[in-house]
Every structure is written in structure tokens, then in C-alpha cells.
Amino acid sequence: MSGVATDMSAYWDRAGRVWVEQQALLDRLFQPIAQAVVDRADLRAGEAVLDVGCGSGATTFEAAWRVGPQGRAVGADISGALLELARRRAGEQGLEGVDFVQADAQTHDFGAGFDAIVSRFGVMFFPDPVAAFANLRRALRPGGRLAFACWRGPEDNPMAQVPLDAAAPILPETPRFERNAPGRFGFADPERVRSILAEAGWRDIAIAPLDDPTPISFDELMTMSLRVGPLNPILSNAEDALRTQVRDAVSAALAPHAQDGMAKMNSACWLVTARG
Ligand SMILES: C[S@@+](CC[C@H](N)C(=O)[O-])C[C@H]1O[C@@H](n2cnc3c(N)ncnc32)[C@H](O)[C@@H]1O
């Protein structure tokens, strides 16, 4: 591991444990988004591709299938917990040409030979995004491609906001998503994304909406709301009575969005492409 900011890697080791625990659900929900990213990266057999903030590896694996055994797919992540799972899954799939590296993508020297960089939800967390994207550009061969998915805002992703609004009156501190700050909705504003990439030296920047009508059961939506979102760290340290109160309030608020045990969720993202 090199260039890993210790506080960030400690944070992601903790947060990453939730992604490890929920890996099967998260991968099923967001597999179409990994596919869309890799499709847009236009990967060819034999190419070298870097997956940034790879987590437990779903997008790295998707990329590895496209570049084939003559190619190379490298997943980079700051979280040791997620990389441990990613390495195990790569072994189980018998994938060739896949490597994982524990690194802070903002500063790590990845070498200079990649044909493409991809990411599903792994690039919105950099404290200094311009420096990070300048560093990533250095990992590409001239003219190499960038393709990543990031979330549009909570107004387009109401299933993320509804649980927070329901829990807010009950909790001592109000959990909120911050726009334009490192985090899930850090890249919600497309003009901000465009200017970060341009300042970091990327060109041919294109940003298009990607909407995935994500099939999810009501129980899975409750898991996403209570375990994966910003409520999780608050509830993990809460008394049982408060946890129950929040769960009941969130369940009541989500109920109108569900029918026959299934909920309506659209994953509203930006699909961003550029050239180095
Ligand atoms: C929301 S998760 C997405 C994981 C994975 N791409 C997926 O879709 O399943 C964000 C990931 O970015 C990683 N990450 C955050 N900051 C990072 C950094 N500076 N360098 C490398 N990885 C980082 C986290 O550890 C986490 O695995």
C-alpha cells in the first residue's frame, strides 16, 4: 500500500465493512450500472484498465471479462476490508489478469500505461478532486478513456432522501447528504464535475443521465436505508428503543412507495466520459 491517507483509509475500512456485509445485494442492484460504465469505456481485448474505488470488485470483474486473458484489469481501493473480499471473489471466478492494489487514488503512482479508467461510484470521495483526477490522468496512455458513474442529487434519488426525512425529527443530530462535498452526492452537480475534469486536464468531457429502474424488495430497501446510508453510523451507536423508533418511522415513510412487497426505486446517475 502506498500514499494511503490513514484517516481516510480507517474511515473506509469501517464504512467498507457495510459494503462487504451487503455485497450480494449491492452488486445485484447496481450490476446494470457497472455494465453501462464498462460499455461506455469501450474496452477491447488485450487492453489495460484501471477501476478506481473498486470496492469488492464488481466493475473490475466486468472489465476483466471484456479485456480478456491477454488484457489486464487492476482494481484500486483505499479499503483493506473490501480488497480482501475482491481478491477472494477474483480467485473464486478463476479470472486471469486481475490485480488489486490498496492505494489512495488521489496520490498513488499507478504507472502510465492504462488504456482506460473506469469507476462505479468510486470517485466522489476525494477531498481534492482536481488533484485526484490529474493524478488519474497520468495513469493513462495519451488519448486513453475515462468512464464513470456517479449519483445525481437526492431530488432525483428520493428513495435515499425519504428515510432521512423520516428519521430526522426523532434523532438528536440530523443526518443529511451534502452536495458538492466528498460523499455520495459530491458529484451531483454536472457543471462541477465538468469543471473538475477540465481543470485536471481531461478533454472531450461528456455527462449524460443514466437511469436504472432498480428492482428492489421492500425489505431490501429497508436494509439499504438503515444499513448502507448515513443513518447507519448513527443507529449503530443508538439505544435499542431509538433504533426501533427510527425503523418504524422509515418503514411508514417508505410504505407508500411499495406494492406487493416490492418498492419502486430508480437509480439516477450521471455517466461521465472523457479523454486523457
Ligand atoms: C460507494 S463505494 C463503491 C465501491 C465499488 N466501486 C462498487 O460500486 O461496488 C466507494 C469506494 O471508493 C473507495 N474509496 C474512497 N476514497 C478512495 C480513495 N481516495 N482512493 C481509493 N479508493 C477510495 C472506498 O473504499 C469504496 O470502496
The ligand as an SDF file (V2000), in Angstrom:
LIG
                    3D

 27 29  0  0  0  0  0  0  0  0999 V2000
  -19.5210    3.6780   -2.7360 C   0  0  0  0  0  0  0  0  0  0  0  0
  -18.1690    2.5710   -2.7090 S   0  0  0  0  0  0  0  0  0  0  0  0
  -18.2020    1.8730   -4.3550 C   0  0  0  0  0  0  0  0  0  0  0  0
  -17.4410    0.5720   -4.4450 C   0  0  0  0  0  0  0  0  0  0  0  0
  -17.4960   -0.1390   -5.8120 C   0  0  0  0  0  0  0  0  0  0  0  0
  -16.9860    0.6710   -6.8930 N   0  0  0  0  0  0  0  0  0  0  0  0
  -18.8870   -0.6130   -6.1180 C   0  0  0  0  0  0  0  0  0  0  0  0
  -19.5800    0.0030   -6.9380 O   0  0  0  0  0  0  0  0  0  0  0  0
  -19.2950   -1.6390   -5.5210 O   0  0  0  0  0  0  0  0  0  0  0  0
  -16.8180    3.7280   -2.8250 C   0  0  0  0  0  0  0  0  0  0  0  0
  -15.4550    3.0940   -2.8200 C   0  0  0  0  0  0  0  0  0  0  0  0
  -14.4530    4.0960   -3.0260 O   0  0  0  0  0  0  0  0  0  0  0  0
  -13.3470    3.7770   -2.2040 C   0  0  0  0  0  0  0  0  0  0  0  0
  -12.5440    4.9980   -1.9990 N   0  0  0  0  0  0  0  0  0  0  0  0
  -12.9150    6.1290   -1.3570 C   0  0  0  0  0  0  0  0  0  0  0  0
  -11.9180    7.0440   -1.3840 N   0  0  0  0  0  0  0  0  0  0  0  0
  -10.8940    6.4670   -2.0700 C   0  0  0  0  0  0  0  0  0  0  0  0
   -9.5830    6.9090   -2.4370 C   0  0  0  0  0  0  0  0  0  0  0  0
   -9.1240    8.1150   -2.0950 N   0  0  0  0  0  0  0  0  0  0  0  0
   -8.7950    6.0600   -3.1400 N   0  0  0  0  0  0  0  0  0  0  0  0
   -9.2400    4.8200   -3.4820 C   0  0  0  0  0  0  0  0  0  0  0  0
  -10.4680    4.3540   -3.1560 N   0  0  0  0  0  0  0  0  0  0  0  0
  -11.2850    5.1700   -2.4670 C   0  0  0  0  0  0  0  0  0  0  0  0
  -13.9740    3.2230   -0.9320 C   0  0  0  0  0  0  0  0  0  0  0  0
  -13.1000    2.4620   -0.1500 O   0  0  0  0  0  0  0  0  0  0  0  0
  -15.1250    2.4020   -1.5090 C   0  0  0  0  0  0  0  0  0  0  0  0
  -14.7420    1.0840   -1.7820 O   0  0  0  0  0  0  0  0  0  0  0  0
  1  2  1  0
  2  3  1  0
  2 10  1  0
  3  4  1  0
  4  5  1  0
  5  6  1  0
  5  7  1  0
  7  8  2  0
  7  9  1  0
 10 11  1  0
 11 12  1  0
 11 26  1  0
 12 13  1  0
 13 14  1  0
 13 24  1  0
 14 15  1  0
 14 23  1  0
 15 16  2  0
 16 17  1  0
 17 18  1  0
 17 23  2  0
 18 19  1  0
 18 20  2  0
 20 21  1  0
 21 22  2  0
 22 23  1  0
 24 25  1  0
 24 26  1  0
 26 27  1  0
M  CHG  2   2   1   9  -1
M  END
$$$$
